[in-house]
Amino acid sequence: MRSTRGTAWGTVRGLMPAVLVALAVAVTGCSPAGDERPGGQAAGSTPAAPAKTADEAGAEGDGAGKSGAVKVAKKGGRLGGAGSACELPVTFDLAAHWKPKAVSTKELPPEFAELAELTKRGPVTMVCEIDAKPAGNIGFLWVWQGKASAGDPHAVLKKFVAAEPKTSKATYTQVKAGALAATEVEYTTHSELLDESRKARALAVMTPKGPVVVELGGMDTQEHDEMLPAFELAKRTLKLG
């Protein structure tokens, strides 16, 4: 089934936060790419490899005190280095079948120019999205980057969360992202459009080129929870670029 939004939706989909991904599904009854997902799997996609437990992941990184319960997705590639889909101040492993794409507002037609504001949140701007649909989920990992400045991950993340409307229950934790000091937040965001709340999660690190935030966004809490192994893989393998 193909979305009635056509090419216009395809042009701006990469700039939409999770609430607008949900809007596409609610309006059309299809996934954003137009594929049905019986049993949670995108039609025509390759099934994702099963996630590994933290013990199976071995020395991939710090489990932030929850290693016994956290699963880690199987590696499918690495992102962030020169020549990769998104060149970033950091690098990290991608879960199998997740598809990265650099985010740019330059290709937007004039009638969608105001959507460029959706790529900005607090002190950071979206620079990369990593699509989970080929792995069978509706959601993304988004990478946000800020300008070089003094500060710490906790302060950056508080501003990031504060810039998103209708958030609550934010819990901040000092963690390690690879070997880097980081702050992770789990919070709830409410969609007035869908009249429901969902989980959200992000982590922030500081780099010589500015803060970097990695955010996990799903259509709903179930999608969020199913994609946590991909977020955990990125966190455990993150390094300065």
C-alpha positions as CSV (number, residue, x, y, z in Angstrom):
1,M,0.0,0.0,0.0
2,R,1.5,3.4,-1.0
3,S,1.1,6.5,1.2
4,T,-1.2,9.2,-0.4
5,R,1.4,11.8,0.6
6,G,3.4,10.7,-2.5
7,T,6.8,12.2,-3.3
8,A,6.2,15.2,-1.0
9,W,6.1,12.9,2.0
10,G,9.2,11.1,0.8
11,T,11.1,14.3,0.5
12,V,10.4,15.5,4.1
13,R,10.1,12.2,5.9
14,G,13.8,12.3,7.0
15,L,13.1,15.6,8.8
16,M,10.1,14.4,10.8
17,P,10.2,13.6,14.5
18,A,8.5,10.4,15.7
19,V,5.1,12.0,16.2
20,L,4.9,12.8,12.4
21,V,5.9,9.3,11.6
22,A,3.0,8.2,13.7
23,L,0.8,10.7,11.8
24,A,1.5,9.0,8.5
25,V,0.5,5.6,9.8
26,A,-2.6,7.0,11.5
27,V,-3.8,8.8,8.3
28,T,-2.9,6.2,5.7
29,G,-3.0,2.9,7.5
30,C,0.4,2.2,6.1
31,S,4.0,2.4,7.3
32,P,5.9,5.5,6.1
33,A,7.5,3.5,3.3
34,G,4.2,2.0,2.2
35,D,5.0,-1.6,3.3
36,E,2.7,-3.6,5.5
37,R,4.2,-5.1,8.6
38,P,2.4,-8.3,9.4
39,G,3.8,-9.8,12.6
40,G,6.0,-6.8,13.1
41,Q,8.1,-7.4,9.9
42,A,8.3,-5.0,7.0
43,A,7.1,-6.6,3.7
44,G,10.0,-7.6,1.5
45,S,12.7,-6.8,4.1
46,T,15.3,-9.2,5.4
47,P,14.5,-10.3,9.0
48,A,16.8,-8.8,11.5
49,A,19.3,-11.0,13.3
50,P,18.4,-11.7,16.9
51,A,19.8,-9.4,19.5
52,K,22.6,-10.6,21.8
53,T,22.5,-10.4,25.5
54,A,25.0,-8.2,27.3
55,D,27.0,-11.4,28.2
56,E,27.1,-12.4,24.6
57,A,28.2,-8.9,23.6
58,G,31.4,-9.5,25.5
59,A,33.7,-6.4,25.7
60,E,31.6,-4.2,23.5
61,G,31.2,-1.6,26.3
62,D,29.7,-0.6,29.6
63,G,26.2,-1.7,30.3
64,A,25.6,1.3,32.6
65,G,24.9,-1.0,35.6
66,K,22.1,-2.9,33.8
67,S,24.2,-5.3,31.7
68,G,22.3,-8.3,33.0
69,A,19.0,-7.2,31.5
70,V,20.1,-5.2,28.4
71,K,20.3,-6.8,25.0
72,V,22.7,-5.6,22.3
73,A,21.8,-5.9,18.6
74,K,24.1,-7.7,16.1
75,K,26.5,-5.4,14.3
76,G,25.6,-4.5,10.7
77,G,28.2,-1.9,9.9
78,R,29.9,1.2,11.4
79,L,28.8,4.9,11.0
80,G,30.4,8.3,11.4
81,G,33.8,7.9,9.7
82,A,35.0,9.6,6.5
83,G,33.1,8.2,3.5
84,S,30.2,6.8,5.6
85,A,26.6,7.8,5.0
86,C,26.9,10.4,7.9
87,E,30.3,11.9,8.7
88,L,30.2,12.7,12.4
89,P,32.5,13.7,15.3
90,V,31.9,10.2,16.6
91,T,31.7,6.7,15.2
92,F,29.6,3.8,16.4
93,D,28.3,0.4,15.2
94,L,24.9,0.1,13.5
95,A,22.5,-2.7,14.1
96,A,22.0,-5.1,11.2
97,H,19.7,-3.9,8.4
98,W,19.3,-0.3,9.9
99,K,19.8,2.2,7.1
100,P,21.6,5.6,7.8
101,K,21.0,8.8,5.8
102,A,22.5,12.3,6.3
103,V,19.8,14.9,7.1
104,S,19.9,18.1,5.1
105,T,17.3,20.9,4.6
106,K,18.9,22.0,1.3
107,E,16.7,19.7,-0.8
108,L,13.4,20.9,0.7
109,P,11.0,22.6,-1.8
110,P,10.0,26.1,-0.8
111,E,6.5,25.0,0.5
112,F,8.2,22.8,3.1
113,A,10.9,25.3,4.2
114,E,9.4,25.8,7.7
115,L,10.0,22.1,8.4
116,A,13.7,22.9,8.7
117,E,12.9,24.0,12.2
118,L,12.1,20.4,13.1
119,T,15.8,19.6,12.6
120,K,16.7,21.9,15.6
121,R,16.2,21.1,19.2
122,G,17.7,23.1,22.0
123,P,21.5,23.4,21.4
124,V,21.7,20.8,18.6
125,T,20.7,20.2,15.0
126,M,19.8,16.8,13.4
127,V,22.5,15.6,11.1
128,C,21.7,11.9,10.6
129,E,18.8,9.5,10.8
130,I,19.1,5.7,10.9
131,D,15.9,4.0,9.7
132,A,14.7,0.8,11.5
133,K,12.1,-0.2,8.9
134,P,14.4,-2.6,7.0
135,A,14.9,-4.4,10.3
136,G,11.1,-4.6,10.9
137,N,10.4,-1.6,13.2
138,I,8.9,1.8,12.7
139,G,11.4,4.2,14.2
140,F,14.8,5.8,14.0
141,L,18.0,6.5,15.7
142,W,18.7,10.2,15.2
143,V,22.0,11.9,15.6
144,W,22.1,15.6,16.6
145,Q,25.2,17.8,16.7
146,G,25.9,21.2,18.3
147,K,28.5,23.8,18.0
148,A,31.8,23.5,19.9
149,S,31.4,25.2,23.3
150,A,32.0,24.7,27.0
151,G,29.5,22.5,28.8
152,D,28.8,19.0,29.9
153,P,26.6,16.2,28.5
154,H,24.0,16.5,31.3
155,A,23.4,20.2,30.6
156,V,23.1,19.6,26.9
157,L,20.7,16.8,27.4
158,K,18.5,18.8,29.8
159,K,18.2,21.6,27.2
160,F,17.5,18.9,24.5
161,V,14.6,17.4,26.5
162,A,13.3,20.8,27.6
163,A,13.0,21.9,23.9
164,E,10.6,19.1,23.1
165,P,7.0,19.8,24.2
166,K,4.9,17.6,26.5
167,T,7.7,15.7,28.2
168,S,7.7,14.2,31.7
169,K,9.3,11.7,34.0
170,A,12.8,12.4,32.7
171,T,15.4,10.3,34.5
172,Y,19.1,11.2,33.9
173,T,21.9,8.8,34.4
174,Q,25.7,9.2,34.2
175,V,27.0,6.4,31.9
176,K,29.8,5.5,29.6
177,A,29.3,5.6,25.8
178,G,32.2,3.4,24.8
179,A,35.0,5.0,26.9
180,L,33.5,8.5,26.8
181,A,31.7,10.1,29.7
182,A,28.1,10.5,28.8
183,T,24.6,11.3,30.2
184,E,21.6,9.2,29.2
185,V,18.0,10.2,29.7
186,E,14.8,8.2,29.6
187,Y,11.6,10.2,29.5
188,T,8.0,10.2,28.4
189,T,6.6,12.4,25.6
190,H,2.9,12.9,24.9
191,S,1.3,13.2,21.5
192,E,-1.9,15.3,21.5
193,L,-2.5,14.1,17.9
194,L,-2.7,10.5,18.9
195,D,-3.7,11.1,22.5
196,E,-1.1,8.8,23.9
197,S,2.3,8.8,25.6
198,R,5.4,7.0,24.6
199,K,8.9,6.3,25.9
200,A,11.9,8.2,24.5
201,R,15.6,7.9,25.2
202,A,18.7,9.8,24.3
203,L,22.4,10.1,25.3
204,A,24.8,13.0,25.0
205,V,28.6,13.2,24.8
206,M,31.0,16.1,24.3
207,T,33.5,16.1,21.5
208,P,36.1,18.7,20.3
209,K,33.6,19.6,17.5
210,G,30.7,20.1,19.9
211,P,28.1,18.0,21.7
212,V,26.5,14.9,20.0
213,V,23.2,13.5,21.0
214,V,22.0,10.1,19.9
215,E,18.2,9.7,20.2
216,L,16.0,6.7,19.9
217,G,12.6,7.5,18.5
218,G,9.8,5.0,17.8
219,M,6.1,5.3,16.8
220,D,5.1,4.1,20.2
221,T,6.5,2.5,23.4
222,Q,6.4,-1.0,22.0
223,E,8.5,0.0,19.0
224,H,10.8,1.9,21.4
225,D,11.4,-1.2,23.5
226,E,11.9,-3.4,20.5
227,M,14.6,-1.1,19.2
228,L,16.6,-0.7,22.5
229,P,19.2,-3.3,21.4
230,A,20.2,-1.0,18.5
231,F,20.5,2.0,20.8
232,E,22.6,-0.1,23.3
233,L,24.9,-1.2,20.5
234,A,25.5,2.4,19.4
235,K,26.2,3.4,23.1
236,R,28.6,0.6,23.8
237,T,30.7,1.1,20.6
238,L,30.7,4.9,20.4
239,K,34.2,6.5,20.0
240,L,35.5,9.9,19.0
241,G,35.8,10.2,15.2
